[in-house]
Amino acid sequence: MSRRTKARALVVAGLALLLWGVLGFTSASIGGPPEGFSFANRRSYSEVKRATHSAFLPFVVRISAGLLILFLGTKLADDTGDKPES
């Protein structure tokens, strides 16, 4: 596997971790899949706040890992000269 391929794989993995973190945090704060929403089964402010606070640490871990992997991939891409033209 070439360095260019490894760099691209790291960038994709970093972006996937970022997306997983954001979607997981959003899902925890809104309370699950949106198809079950109705006014009758809404959650109180305290329930939403507790769910959001409990989901914050996994969010930070996922986002940090995603950013670290993304930056490693871009650093590896810069070393190989596979930098996009701008």
The 8 nearest C-alpha neighbors of each residue, nearest first, counted from 0:
[[1, 4, 2, 5, 3, 6, 8, 7],
 [0, 2, 4, 3, 5, 6, 79, 7],
 [1, 3, 5, 4, 6, 0, 79, 75],
 [2, 4, 6, 1, 5, 76, 7, 79],
 [3, 5, 7, 1, 6, 2, 8, 0],
 [6, 4, 2, 8, 3, 7, 9, 1],
 [7, 5, 72, 3, 9, 76, 4, 8],
 [6, 8, 10, 4, 9, 5, 11, 3],
 [9, 7, 5, 11, 6, 10, 12, 4],
 [10, 8, 72, 12, 6, 7, 11, 68],
 [9, 11, 69, 72, 7, 13, 8, 12],
 [10, 12, 14, 8, 13, 9, 15, 7],
 [13, 11, 15, 9, 10, 14, 8, 16],
 [14, 12, 65, 69, 68, 10, 16, 15],
 [13, 15, 17, 11, 16, 12, 18, 10],
 [14, 16, 12, 18, 13, 17, 19, 11],
 [17, 15, 65, 19, 13, 18, 14, 61],
 [18, 16, 14, 65, 20, 62, 15, 19],
 [17, 19, 15, 21, 16, 20, 22, 14],
 [20, 18, 16, 22, 17, 21, 23, 15],
 [21, 19, 58, 17, 61, 23, 18, 22],
 [20, 22, 18, 24, 23, 19, 25, 17],
 [23, 21, 25, 19, 24, 20, 26, 18],
 [24, 22, 26, 20, 25, 21, 19, 27],
 [23, 25, 27, 21, 26, 22, 58, 54],
 [26, 24, 22, 28, 27, 23, 21, 29],
 [25, 27, 23, 31, 29, 24, 28, 30],
 [28, 26, 24, 30, 25, 29, 50, 23],
 [27, 29, 51, 25, 26, 30, 50, 47],
 [30, 28, 26, 27, 31, 25, 47, 33],
 [31, 29, 27, 28, 26, 32, 47, 50],
 [30, 32, 26, 29, 33, 27, 28, 35],
 [31, 33, 34, 35, 30, 26, 36, 29],
 [32, 34, 35, 36, 31, 29, 30, 26],
 [33, 35, 32, 36, 37, 31, 30, 29],
 [36, 34, 33, 37, 32, 31, 40, 30],
 [37, 35, 33, 34, 38, 40, 41, 32],
 [38, 36, 39, 40, 41, 35, 34, 33],
 [37, 39, 41, 40, 36, 42, 35, 43],
 [38, 40, 37, 41, 36, 42, 35, 43],
 [41, 39, 38, 37, 42, 36, 35, 43],
 [40, 42, 38, 39, 37, 43, 36, 30],
 [43, 41, 46, 47, 40, 44, 45, 30],
 [42, 44, 46, 45, 47, 41, 48, 40],
 [43, 45, 47, 46, 48, 42, 49, 41],
 [44, 46, 48, 43, 47, 49, 42, 50],
 [47, 45, 49, 43, 48, 44, 42, 50],
 [46, 48, 50, 44, 45, 49, 28, 51],
 [47, 49, 45, 51, 46, 50, 44, 52],
 [50, 48, 52, 46, 51, 47, 53, 45],
 [51, 49, 47, 53, 48, 52, 28, 27],
 [50, 52, 28, 48, 54, 49, 53, 47],
 [51, 53, 49, 55, 54, 50, 48, 56],
 [52, 54, 50, 51, 55, 49, 56, 57],
 [55, 53, 51, 52, 57, 56, 24, 50],
 [54, 56, 58, 52, 53, 57, 51, 59],
 [55, 57, 59, 58, 54, 60, 53, 52],
 [58, 56, 60, 59, 55, 54, 61, 20],
 [59, 57, 55, 20, 61, 56, 60, 24],
 [58, 60, 56, 62, 57, 61, 63, 55],
 [61, 59, 57, 63, 58, 62, 64, 56],
 [62, 60, 20, 64, 58, 63, 59, 65],
 [61, 63, 65, 59, 17, 64, 60, 20],
 [64, 62, 66, 60, 65, 61, 59, 67],
 [63, 65, 67, 61, 62, 66, 60, 68],
 [66, 64, 13, 16, 62, 17, 68, 63],
 [65, 67, 69, 63, 68, 64, 70, 62],
 [66, 68, 64, 70, 69, 65, 63, 71],
 [67, 69, 13, 71, 65, 70, 66, 9],
 [68, 70, 13, 10, 66, 72, 67, 71],
 [71, 69, 73, 67, 72, 68, 66, 74],
 [72, 70, 68, 74, 69, 73, 75, 67],
 [73, 71, 6, 9, 10, 75, 69, 70],
 [72, 74, 76, 70, 75, 71, 77, 69],
 [75, 73, 71, 77, 76, 72, 70, 78],
 [74, 76, 78, 72, 73, 77, 6, 71],
 [75, 77, 73, 81, 79, 6, 74, 78],
 [78, 76, 74, 80, 75, 79, 82, 81],
 [79, 77, 75, 76, 80, 74, 81, 73],
 [80, 78, 76, 77, 81, 75, 3, 2],
 [79, 81, 77, 82, 78, 76, 3, 75],
 [82, 80, 76, 79, 77, 83, 3, 78],
 [81, 83, 80, 77, 76, 84, 79, 73],
 [84, 82, 85, 81, 80, 77, 76, 73],
 [83, 85, 82, 81, 80, 77, 76, 73],
 [84, 83, 82, 81, 80, 77, 76, 73]]
